[in-house]
Amino acid sequence: MARTPLMAGNWKMNLTHVEAVGLVQKLAWTLSDKKHDSGRCEVVVLPPFTDIRSVQTLIEGDRLELGFGAQDLSPHDKGAYTGDVSAEMLAKLNCRYVTVGHSERRTYHAEDDALVNAKTKQALAHRITPIVCVGEGLDVRQAGNQVEYTLAQVRAALDGLSAEQAASVVIAYEPVWAIGTGEVATPADAQEVCGAIRGLLAEAFGADVADRVRILYGGSVKSNNVAQIMDQPDVDGCLVGGASLQIDEFSAIARFYALPAVG
Ligand SMILES: O=C[C@H](O)COP(=O)(O)O
């Protein structure tokens, strides 16, 4: 099965709702001007919660060929959970995606594998596609344990999912040491772990599921390295942080297929 590549721009805690509208307008205009083919790459933005309504209104009102989603969600349905935002709230805003288990949530908010699993299930229950983030820190990489460490995170995040649910998940492999550092993993590093993730999916849920799941790479992706990364057989897109805030960079990343051939 051909997997449509996905480029998701994680804005993290950047841009007010006014700035968000400006960025989405310029991004849509640039992609349209360059005749972006959305059949060759799906483009998605993941703004902070406070921007989502404005982004939704713009994208849906102007029928822009952009998807949008959120950066986190509550594991709870509703009630006394101050500060949380529920899956139902996101679904009502037509969020198509939500990241779960980003390393910044794991590090700064002590999110563990059980919570990531609960959030993954909560997203799926509301028909929002979870982008499940996994990846090792520098110490694990230096010890050469990146594959087993990352696979353990994938196993925990997908624990209890049916094959049908697993098939609709997106997984983002983001080595923590490569996030926001300018230290991009080599294409071979990315392929090693993404290929192992696909192998695990085949073992746990069957070859058909493994073939359908999109696996992204994230960590200092830029227009000058995206083509090499996307050239790897088990990399189906990128989760882009810093470069997603720069129109020219992100639109070039989204149009990786139009960049000069690798090698
Ligand atoms: O979610 C995105 C990742 O954390 C990558 O961020 P970055 O592209 O700024 O390294």
The ligand as an ORCA input file, in Angstrom:
! r2SCAN-3c Opt
* xyz 0 1
  O       7.833     18.117     17.315
  C       8.857     18.440     16.715
  C      10.154     18.043     17.200
  O      10.287     18.247     18.562
  C      11.299     18.553     16.389
  O      11.593     19.895     16.682
  P      12.736     20.626     15.809
  O      12.351     20.428     14.375
  O      12.699     22.041     16.255
  O      14.018     19.913     16.125
*
